[in-house]
Amino acid sequence: MENKNSEEFYAKLKIQLADTSLWPSKYLYKFIVPTQGTQISEIEALFDNTGAVITTKESSKGKYTSVSIVVNMKNPDAVISKYKEVSKVKGVISL
């Protein structure tokens, strides 16, 4: 569910991305998800056919998994669009 705070966050992120990178550019997404469940495969499916390089690493106790994704994005709007898609995955934490 989108709220005012997340819209403000995305607006600031868009400005930062535009100021700090030349587009198109490789972008690193990092997410934390519960290890048990379908969240990892759901996130991987969102990046299917994008040429993304996806790596995962389980936490020391195995309860959570970090998902790192490096993908070439065409502009800040595309980056934010992916964040919004992934935010719909239950239990995901975006870093």
CYANA upper distance limits for C-alpha pairs under 8 A (distance plus 0.5 A):
  1 MET  CA     88 LYS  CA      8.37
  2 GLU  CA      6 SER  CA      6.80
  2 GLU  CA      7 GLU  CA      7.55
  3 ASN  CA      7 GLU  CA      6.85
  4 LYS  CA      8 GLU  CA      6.74
  5 ASN  CA      9 PHE  CA      6.65
  6 SER  CA     10 TYR  CA      6.63
  7 GLU  CA     11 ALA  CA      6.64
  8 GLU  CA     12 LYS  CA      6.77
  9 PHE  CA     13 LEU  CA      6.60
 10 TYR  CA     14 LYS  CA      6.54
 10 TYR  CA     80 ILE  CA      7.17
 11 ALA  CA     15 ILE  CA      7.05
 12 LYS  CA     16 GLN  CA      6.77
 13 LEU  CA     17 LEU  CA      6.53
 13 LEU  CA     80 ILE  CA      8.46
 14 LYS  CA     18 ALA  CA      6.61
 14 LYS  CA     76 PRO  CA      5.99
 14 LYS  CA     77 ASP  CA      7.42
 14 LYS  CA     80 ILE  CA      7.86
 15 ILE  CA     19 ASP  CA      6.62
 16 GLN  CA     20 THR  CA      6.54
 17 LEU  CA     21 SER  CA      6.40
 17 LEU  CA     76 PRO  CA      6.32
 18 ALA  CA     22 LEU  CA      7.90
 18 ALA  CA     75 ASN  CA      8.42
 18 ALA  CA     76 PRO  CA      6.84
 21 SER  CA     25 SER  CA      7.49
 23 TRP  CA     73 MET  CA      7.99
 23 TRP  CA     74 LYS  CA      6.27
 23 TRP  CA     75 ASN  CA      5.93
 23 TRP  CA     76 PRO  CA      8.45
 24 PRO  CA     72 ASN  CA      7.25
 24 PRO  CA     73 MET  CA      6.08
 24 PRO  CA     74 LYS  CA      4.56
 24 PRO  CA     75 ASN  CA      6.24
 25 SER  CA     72 ASN  CA      5.91
 25 SER  CA     73 MET  CA      6.06
 25 SER  CA     74 LYS  CA      6.99
 25 SER  CA     75 ASN  CA      8.00
 26 LYS  CA     70 VAL  CA      6.93
 26 LYS  CA     71 VAL  CA      5.85
 26 LYS  CA     72 ASN  CA      4.62
 26 LYS  CA     73 MET  CA      6.51
 27 TYR  CA     69 ILE  CA      8.45
 27 TYR  CA     70 VAL  CA      6.06
 27 TYR  CA     71 VAL  CA      6.03
 27 TYR  CA     72 ASN  CA      6.62
 27 TYR  CA     73 MET  CA      7.00
 27 TYR  CA     79 VAL  CA      8.22
 28 LEU  CA     68 SER  CA      7.34
 28 LEU  CA     69 ILE  CA      6.07
 28 LEU  CA     70 VAL  CA      5.05
 28 LEU  CA     71 VAL  CA      7.25
 29 TYR  CA     67 VAL  CA      8.49
 29 TYR  CA     68 SER  CA      6.19
 29 TYR  CA     69 ILE  CA      5.53
 29 TYR  CA     70 VAL  CA      6.94
 29 TYR  CA     94 SER  CA      8.41
 29 TYR  CA     95 LEU  CA      8.03
 30 LYS  CA     66 SER  CA      7.50
 30 LYS  CA     67 VAL  CA      6.21
 30 LYS  CA     68 SER  CA      5.09
 30 LYS  CA     69 ILE  CA      6.96
 30 LYS  CA     94 SER  CA      6.69
 30 LYS  CA     95 LEU  CA      5.86
 31 PHE  CA     66 SER  CA      6.17
 31 PHE  CA     67 VAL  CA      5.61
 31 PHE  CA     68 SER  CA      7.04
 31 PHE  CA     92 VAL  CA      7.07
 31 PHE  CA     93 ILE  CA      5.96
 31 PHE  CA     94 SER  CA      5.12
 31 PHE  CA     95 LEU  CA      6.23
 32 ILE  CA     64 TYR  CA      7.15
 32 ILE  CA     65 THR  CA      6.22
 32 ILE  CA     66 SER  CA      4.98
 32 ILE  CA     67 VAL  CA      6.68
 32 ILE  CA     92 VAL  CA      6.38
 32 ILE  CA     93 ILE  CA      5.54
 32 ILE  CA     94 SER  CA      7.13
 32 ILE  CA     95 LEU  CA      8.13
 33 VAL  CA     39 GLN  CA      6.99
 33 VAL  CA     40 ILE  CA      7.55
 33 VAL  CA     64 TYR  CA      6.11
 33 VAL  CA     65 THR  CA      5.97
 33 VAL  CA     66 SER  CA      6.97
 33 VAL  CA     67 VAL  CA      8.14
 33 VAL  CA     91 GLY  CA      6.64
 33 VAL  CA     92 VAL  CA      5.42
 33 VAL  CA     93 ILE  CA      6.96
 34 PRO  CA     39 GLN  CA      7.81
 34 PRO  CA     63 LYS  CA      6.51
 34 PRO  CA     64 TYR  CA      4.87
 34 PRO  CA     65 THR  CA      6.61
 34 PRO  CA     91 GLY  CA      7.45
 34 PRO  CA     92 VAL  CA      8.21
 35 THR  CA     39 GLN  CA      8.46
 35 THR  CA     40 ILE  CA      8.22
 35 THR  CA     58 GLU  CA      7.72
 35 THR  CA     62 GLY  CA      7.21
 35 THR  CA     63 LYS  CA      6.01
 35 THR  CA     64 TYR  CA      5.17
 35 THR  CA     65 THR  CA      5.72
 36 GLN  CA     63 LYS  CA      7.89
 36 GLN  CA     64 TYR  CA      8.42
 38 THR  CA     42 GLU  CA      6.63
 39 GLN  CA     43 ILE  CA      6.66
 39 GLN  CA     89 VAL  CA      6.95
 39 GLN  CA     90 LYS  CA      7.54
 39 GLN  CA     91 GLY  CA      8.24
 39 GLN  CA     92 VAL  CA      7.94
 40 ILE  CA     44 GLU  CA      6.67
 40 ILE  CA     67 VAL  CA      7.94
 41 SER  CA     45 ALA  CA      6.53
 42 GLU  CA     46 LEU  CA      7.04
 42 GLU  CA     89 VAL  CA      7.58
 43 ILE  CA     47 PHE  CA      7.31
 43 ILE  CA     86 VAL  CA      6.86
 43 ILE  CA     89 VAL  CA      7.89
 44 GLU  CA     48 ASP  CA      6.84
 44 GLU  CA     54 ILE  CA      8.03
 46 LEU  CA     82 LYS  CA      8.43
 46 LEU  CA     85 GLU  CA      8.00
 46 LEU  CA     86 VAL  CA      7.84
 47 PHE  CA     51 GLY  CA      8.38
 47 PHE  CA     52 ALA  CA      6.89
 48 ASP  CA     52 ALA  CA      8.00
 50 THR  CA     71 VAL  CA      7.56
 50 THR  CA     72 ASN  CA      8.35
 51 GLY  CA     71 VAL  CA      6.91
 51 GLY  CA     72 ASN  CA      8.04
 52 ALA  CA     69 ILE  CA      6.81
 52 ALA  CA     70 VAL  CA      6.07
 52 ALA  CA     71 VAL  CA      4.89
 52 ALA  CA     72 ASN  CA      7.82
 53 VAL  CA     69 ILE  CA      6.10
 53 VAL  CA     70 VAL  CA      5.71
 53 VAL  CA     71 VAL  CA      6.95
 54 ILE  CA     67 VAL  CA      7.46
 54 ILE  CA     68 SER  CA      6.22
 54 ILE  CA     69 ILE  CA      4.99
 54 ILE  CA     70 VAL  CA      7.11
 55 THR  CA     67 VAL  CA      6.37
 55 THR  CA     68 SER  CA      5.75
 55 THR  CA     69 ILE  CA      6.99
 56 THR  CA     65 THR  CA      6.98
 56 THR  CA     66 SER  CA      6.02
 56 THR  CA     67 VAL  CA      5.06
 56 THR  CA     68 SER  CA      6.77
 57 LYS  CA     65 THR  CA      5.94
 57 LYS  CA     66 SER  CA      5.74
 57 LYS  CA     67 VAL  CA      7.25
 58 GLU  CA     62 GLY  CA      5.98
 58 GLU  CA     63 LYS  CA      8.01
 58 GLU  CA     64 TYR  CA      6.45
 58 GLU  CA     65 THR  CA      4.71
 58 GLU  CA     66 SER  CA      6.83
 59 SER  CA     63 LYS  CA      6.90
 59 SER  CA     64 TYR  CA      5.90
 59 SER  CA     65 THR  CA      6.24
 59 SER  CA     66 SER  CA      7.96
 73 MET  CA     78 ALA  CA      6.79
 73 MET  CA     79 VAL  CA      6.91
 74 LYS  CA     78 ALA  CA      6.90
 75 ASN  CA     79 VAL  CA      7.18
 76 PRO  CA     80 ILE  CA      6.78
 77 ASP  CA     81 SER  CA      6.53
 78 ALA  CA     82 LYS  CA      6.89
 79 VAL  CA     83 TYR  CA      7.01
 80 ILE  CA     84 LYS  CA      6.78
 81 SER  CA     85 GLU  CA      6.84
 82 LYS  CA     86 VAL  CA      6.64
 83 TYR  CA     87 SER  CA      6.51
 83 TYR  CA     94 SER  CA      8.35
 84 LYS  CA     88 LYS  CA      7.43
 85 GLU  CA     89 VAL  CA      8.24
 86 VAL  CA     92 VAL  CA      8.09
 87 SER  CA     92 VAL  CA      7.12
 87 SER  CA     93 ILE  CA      8.37
 87 SER  CA     94 SER  CA      8.15
